[in-house]
Amino acid sequence: MSSNTLGITPFMHVRHCKEAVAFLVERLGFTAIIDDGGYAYLEREGVAIRILGHEKDDAPIEGHGGFAYYIDVADVDVVVQQLGPKLAGLPPEHVRGPVDQDYGQRELIIRVPDGNLLVFCQARSRIPA
């Protein structure tokens, strides 16, 4: 049986995306694979980090702690099916999705007790037409 889980990527929410990207590229040796000014995906020696800039306090879920962990999966809907009953027991404001984002991801966003986010994500290029 093949695994639905592909990997995990930390997702850092910052006030100034360009500054964070410059620091990671110039000081820490990351390469910007995607950098559109407000979102970036960087890699270094086989590991990756995602950066999302917020100009004001517009975190994805109320009470968000400033960091998210992205779990890349082949199919977000499989995760929803597997976790559905358990997710139903969480406060509704702690779960969002699955939602198709304009930056090419389908996401299921879950606020964990410490305020950080755990996000199951699927590249929309992997969503069947």
One Martini backbone bead per residue (centre of mass of N, CA, C, O) as a GRO file, in nm:
protein
  129
    1MET     BB    1   0.097   0.036   0.023
    2SER     BB    2   0.057   0.361  -0.023
    3SER     BB    3   0.135   0.675   0.074
    4ASN     BB    4  -0.011   0.992   0.143
    5THR     BB    5   0.247   1.082   0.271
    6LEU     BB    6   0.530   1.303   0.174
    7GLY     BB    7   0.568   1.541   0.401
    8ILE     BB    8   0.739   1.811   0.589
    9THR     BB    9   0.668   2.171   0.640
   10PRO     BB   10   0.755   2.456   0.749
   11PHE     BB   11   0.551   2.755   0.844
   12MET     BB   12   0.624   3.096   0.821
   13HIS     BB   13   0.500   3.374   0.988
   14VAL     BB   14   0.530   3.712   0.868
   15ARG     BB   15   0.562   4.054   0.820
   16HIS     BB   16   0.839   4.023   0.625
   17CYS     BB   17   0.913   3.841   0.360
   18LYS     BB   18   1.163   3.965   0.222
   19GLU     BB   19   1.345   3.957   0.475
   20ALA     BB   20   1.331   3.653   0.531
   21VAL     BB   21   1.439   3.559   0.260
   22ALA     BB   22   1.707   3.708   0.263
   23PHE     BB   23   1.817   3.570   0.513
   24LEU     BB   24   1.800   3.271   0.413
   25VAL     BB   25   1.974   3.318   0.158
   26GLU     BB   26   2.225   3.496   0.254
   27ARG     BB   27   2.285   3.346   0.548
   28LEU     BB   28   2.169   3.018   0.504
   29GLY     BB   29   2.155   2.898   0.191
   30PHE     BB   30   1.903   2.934   0.048
   31THR     BB   31   1.657   2.858  -0.207
   32ALA     BB   32   1.439   3.017  -0.423
   33ILE     BB   33   1.170   2.871  -0.579
   34ILE     BB   34   0.957   3.065  -0.443
   35ASP     BB   35   0.893   3.435  -0.507
   36ASP     BB   36   0.618   3.678  -0.468
   37GLY     BB   37   0.663   3.863  -0.183
   38GLY     BB   38   0.439   3.686   0.016
   39TYR     BB   39   0.564   3.412  -0.093
   40ALA     BB   40   0.770   3.121   0.005
   41TYR     BB   41   0.997   2.865  -0.131
   42LEU     BB   42   1.255   2.688   0.039
   43GLU     BB   43   1.587   2.547  -0.012
   44ARG     BB   44   1.817   2.306   0.170
   45GLU     BB   45   1.954   2.016   0.138
   46GLY     BB   46   1.642   1.882   0.107
   47VAL     BB   47   1.504   2.121   0.252
   48ALA     BB   48   1.212   2.305   0.376
   49ILE     BB   49   1.042   2.633   0.354
   50ARG     BB   50   0.773   2.842   0.446
   51ILE     BB   51   0.660   3.177   0.353
   52LEU     BB   52   0.438   3.426   0.515
   53GLY     BB   53   0.304   3.736   0.465
   54HIS     BB   54   0.194   3.997   0.703
   55GLU     BB   55   0.077   4.325   0.727
   56LYS     BB   56  -0.131   4.212   0.920
   57ASP     BB   57  -0.365   4.061   1.136
   58ASP     BB   58  -0.409   3.771   0.911
   59ALA     BB   59  -0.451   3.502   1.020
   60PRO     BB   60  -0.590   3.198   0.933
   61ILE     BB   61  -0.641   3.165   1.253
   62GLU     BB   62  -0.755   3.223   1.537
   63GLY     BB   63  -0.475   3.226   1.753
   64HIS     BB   64  -0.228   3.219   1.603
   65GLY     BB   65   0.128   3.145   1.673
   66GLY     BB   66   0.319   3.179   1.382
   67PHE     BB   67   0.308   2.863   1.314
   68ALA     BB   68   0.353   2.600   1.068
   69TYR     BB   69   0.270   2.262   0.962
   70TYR     BB   70   0.344   2.093   0.670
   71ILE     BB   71   0.158   1.826   0.519
   72ASP     BB   72   0.227   1.643   0.257
   73VAL     BB   73  -0.018   1.527   0.022
   74ALA     BB   74  -0.195   1.361  -0.221
   75ASP     BB   75  -0.486   1.367  -0.039
   76VAL     BB   76  -0.695   1.553   0.152
   77ASP     BB   77  -0.963   1.385   0.149
   78VAL     BB   78  -0.844   1.143   0.298
   79VAL     BB   79  -0.794   1.289   0.563
   80VAL     BB   80  -1.085   1.374   0.616
   81GLN     BB   81  -1.193   1.086   0.624
   82GLN     BB   82  -1.009   0.986   0.860
   83LEU     BB   83  -1.072   1.256   1.066
   84GLY     BB   84  -1.365   1.356   1.082
   85PRO     BB   85  -1.472   1.272   1.371
   86LYS     BB   86  -1.240   1.423   1.525
   87LEU     BB   87  -1.291   1.709   1.405
   88ALA     BB   88  -1.589   1.739   1.510
   89GLY     BB   89  -1.474   1.777   1.822
   90LEU     BB   90  -1.388   2.049   1.745
   91PRO     BB   91  -1.371   2.359   1.724
   92PRO     BB   92  -1.471   2.526   1.445
   93GLU     BB   93  -1.230   2.750   1.462
   94HIS     BB   94  -0.995   2.502   1.436
   95VAL     BB   95  -1.127   2.450   1.142
   96ARG     BB   96  -1.014   2.449   0.791
   97GLY     BB   97  -1.173   2.282   0.552
   98PRO     BB   98  -1.122   2.231   0.259
   99VAL     BB   99  -0.908   2.459   0.063
  100ASP     BB  100  -0.864   2.657  -0.217
  101GLN     BB  101  -0.584   2.818  -0.302
  102ASP     BB  102  -0.428   3.076  -0.494
  103TYR     BB  103  -0.128   2.916  -0.442
  104GLY     BB  104  -0.188   2.591  -0.517
  105GLN     BB  105  -0.356   2.487  -0.261
  106ARG     BB  106  -0.486   2.226  -0.062
  107GLU     BB  107  -0.648   2.277   0.264
  108LEU     BB  108  -0.604   2.164   0.606
  109ILE     BB  109  -0.680   2.347   0.900
  110ILE     BB  110  -0.520   2.314   1.232
  111ARG     BB  111  -0.560   2.391   1.562
  112VAL     BB  112  -0.355   2.368   1.819
  113PRO     BB  113  -0.328   2.412   2.157
  114ASP     BB  114  -0.073   2.630   2.117
  115GLY     BB  115  -0.171   2.785   1.823
  116ASN     BB  116  -0.076   2.629   1.612
  117LEU     BB  117  -0.033   2.480   1.288
  118LEU     BB  118  -0.190   2.217   1.102
  119VAL     BB  119  -0.118   2.125   0.757
  120PHE     BB  120  -0.290   1.982   0.502
  121CYS     BB  121  -0.138   1.936   0.174
  122GLN     BB  122  -0.219   2.001  -0.178
  123ALA     BB  123  -0.136   2.006  -0.482
  124ARG     BB  124  -0.333   2.102  -0.744
  125SER     BB  125  -0.174   1.928  -0.957
  126ARG     BB  126  -0.296   1.656  -0.791
  127ILE     BB  127  -0.578   1.722  -0.892
  128PRO     BB  128  -0.828   1.596  -1.033
  129ALA     BB  129  -1.038   1.688  -1.312
   0.00000   0.00000   0.00000
